[in-house]
Amino acid sequence: MELYAREFGQGDPIVILHGLFGFSDNWQTIAKALADHHLVVTPDLRNHGRSLHVPTHTYPEMADDLKAFLESHWIFSTTLIGHSMGGKVAMQFALDHPDMVDKLVVIDIAPGEAASNHTEIFRALLDLDLSRISRRQEADDFLKTRIPDFAIRQFLLKNITRRQDGGYAWKINLPVLWKEYTSILGPVQGTPFEKPTLFIRGSRSNYIKDDDFALIKSLFPKADIVTIAGAGHWVHADKPVELLETLRNFIS
């Protein structure tokens, strides 16, 4: 399955994978900053953005999607960066295809079973009937009572696109993502990845706990774990300067 992607710059490749409800645009600022010395590629994962909507959504499948995409673009070795769900795709890919990953960066997600933090978001989005809205503000007004955080709502509303007939539709395959939510929360597995790896967590996030360190080290023996002060789960939005400095230091 061919993934849609954006590309920036030229040089040794870096591939950045977005998280749940995200798409390639979310990482443009970081991608453009890294593109001064690298080709930076930001794909839309399956069931997100402009990539195909398909009936299933598992990490082995998404790792296979990425392998096919990289090979079709003549990328056979890359630095791989993934955030949240994209971090698990990156981990699974590195475990499955270590020869294609030079360095691995995982942002704010652990390799084990994740906590269910999106159930209320899913229910709110599924209850939003796009056929009955004529302006984006109406969607925001509907979600406001269910998702009070303005930044999260704006992030989610980027997934609404206007159809040619003037109505609105989801960019994400919402029913399948909800059906496959258990798989999305599930662990990654495989033979340990023995190359340089960096886990980055936000100090205000609980997605990587101290208790996860042993599992991280068992699958990624060369992993370093860095905490960015003041960042929540969306590290790239909360602390972009600090994240960029951390990435550059590790990549170089």
Secondary structure, DSSP 8 states (H G I E B T S, - for coil): ----EEEES-SEEEEEE--TT--GGGGHHHHHHHTTTEEEEEE--TTSTTS---S---HHHHHHHHHHHHHHTT--SEEEEEETHHHHHHHHHHHH-GGGEEEEEEES--SS------HHHHHHHHH--GGG-SSHHHHHHHHHTT---HHHHHHHHTTEEE-TTS-EEESS-HHHHHHTHHHHHS----S---S-EEEEEETT--SS-GGGHHHHHHH-TTEEEEEETT--S-HHHH-HHHHHHHHHHHH-
